[in-house]
Amino acid sequence: MESDRSPFSITEGVGQADTSKKGDGHMTATERITELLYRNLQEVFGEGDAARRRAAIEKFYTDDCVLYIPDGAFVGYDALDKLAGELRATHPHFVYTPHGEPQALHNAGIVAWGSGPKGEPPAYTGLDVVVVRESRIAELYVFLNPKLSAA
């Protein structure tokens, strides 16, 4: 007899992480991860004001955070702030738009996004993967989608 249970289902209480714990304020861990994914797009990478961007970085990230992008790894507030500011300067009129709903799983989350001029199709898309520690982003992995080739 075939079971209709997912191969990933876990017997309640056995080896299961408690993702219902309250993280930041009155939020569950899942709610906090979702909030971090959305706010990181807008308030860090989408922010043109350097002071507001830096304040968001210090609020959303651990001081030993690591950002992984195709060009390398960047460690700490200063490196993240410099990279986000330089990226923003190259595309000051671009906005970041989530594509679909973010997903949170234990201490990690993902969100797909697109970036381009407001109201237009995205010039590029990607996927952010975060690892959260103590309600803040400890690691951010940014995957850029390859451009589709004409068939």
C-alpha atoms as one frame of an Amber mdcrd trajectory, in Angstrom:
protein
   0.000   0.000   0.000   1.452   3.335  -1.064   1.473   6.144   1.490   0.143
   9.583   0.587   2.627  11.214   2.956   5.449  13.292   1.614   8.857  11.610
   1.748   9.917  14.648   3.793   7.202  14.433   6.425   8.441  14.071   9.966
   6.698  12.425  12.856   5.664  15.271  15.125   8.190  15.931  17.853  10.883
  13.650  16.383  13.873  15.591  15.059  11.678  18.540  14.155  12.939  22.089
  14.596  10.552  24.492  16.290   9.931  27.141  13.643   7.064  28.580  15.657
   9.421  30.240  18.140   9.011  33.951  18.388  11.995  35.716  16.817  11.964
  39.497  16.430   9.236  41.071  18.574   6.100  38.982  18.241   6.981  37.279
  14.957   7.543  33.615  14.391  10.878  32.616  12.846   9.092  32.030   9.534
   7.520  35.495   9.612  10.867  37.108  10.444  12.679  35.317   7.604   9.949
  36.376   5.179  10.209  39.964   6.404  14.004  39.943   6.025  13.758  38.652
   2.447  11.334  41.398   1.400  12.991  44.236   3.287  16.501  43.284   2.138
  15.425  43.718  -1.498  13.913  47.139  -0.892  15.840  48.687   1.988  19.331
  47.382   1.256  19.683  46.683  -2.460  16.891  49.000  -3.615  17.843  51.925
  -1.369  19.571  54.913  -2.948  20.146  56.861   0.274  23.453  55.732   1.796
  22.497  56.495   5.427  19.180  54.618   5.223  20.871  51.678   3.453  23.554
  51.449   6.159  20.959  51.592   8.937  19.023  48.762   7.270  22.181  46.655
   6.900  22.952  47.040  10.599  19.358  46.196  11.513  18.918  43.181   9.207
  22.402  41.579   9.156  24.767  40.076  11.726  28.038  42.012  12.069  29.940
  39.016  10.651  27.559  38.550   7.701  28.768  37.066   4.431  27.338  37.937
   1.017  28.062  35.457  -1.763  27.656  36.618  -5.364  29.096  35.210  -8.604
  32.043  37.638  -8.349  33.087  36.587  -4.849  32.338  36.774  -1.139  32.006
  39.943   0.917  32.264  39.909   4.708  30.849  42.409   7.192  28.802  45.586
   7.122  31.349  47.738   5.291  31.833  45.295   2.414  28.080  44.696   2.033
  27.339  48.430   2.178  30.015  49.234  -0.417  28.786  46.559  -2.820  25.089
  47.472  -2.440  25.906  51.174  -2.930  27.977  50.523  -6.037  25.275  48.288
  -7.504  22.595  50.888  -6.764  24.706  53.592  -8.444  24.901  51.581 -11.679
  21.093  51.177 -11.832  19.578  54.077  -9.822  16.199  53.847 -11.563  15.802
  50.058 -11.190  13.407  48.537  -8.662  13.483  45.065  -7.132  10.248  43.123
  -7.388   9.659  39.765  -5.682   8.486  37.037  -8.069   6.189  34.681  -6.218
   6.066  34.143  -2.493   9.175  33.772  -0.357   9.684  30.471   1.411  11.155
  29.896   4.849  12.471  26.594   6.147  13.952  26.319   9.641  16.646  29.044
   9.685  16.771  29.757   5.946  14.649  31.341   3.258  14.451  32.056  -0.455
  12.849  34.668  -2.651  12.938  35.002  -6.441  13.096  38.548  -7.782  13.454
  40.684 -10.863  15.132  44.052 -11.317  14.500  46.685 -13.925  12.857  50.049
 -14.543   9.553  50.407 -12.675   6.616  49.118 -14.702   8.795  47.342 -17.257
   9.872  43.708 -17.556  12.963  42.948 -15.464  16.370  43.451 -17.059  17.633
  40.570 -14.925  16.298  38.107 -12.366  17.706  36.132  -9.517  17.133  34.185
  -6.350  18.211  35.200  -2.860  18.910  32.525  -0.278  19.394  33.666   3.313
  20.608  31.875   6.411  19.324  33.583   9.544  20.923  33.609  12.981  19.327
  35.341  15.967  16.670  36.962  13.720  19.267  38.538  11.393  20.801  37.538
   8.075  24.125  35.783   8.646  24.601  34.666   5.028  23.097  35.822   1.738
  23.615  33.838  -1.456  22.606  35.702  -4.621  21.985  33.533  -7.672  21.600
  35.399 -10.960  19.555  33.703 -13.664  21.360  33.236 -16.953  19.896  35.114
 -19.888  17.700  32.923 -22.021  19.043  32.361 -25.502  16.847  32.621 -28.562
  16.032  29.159 -29.881
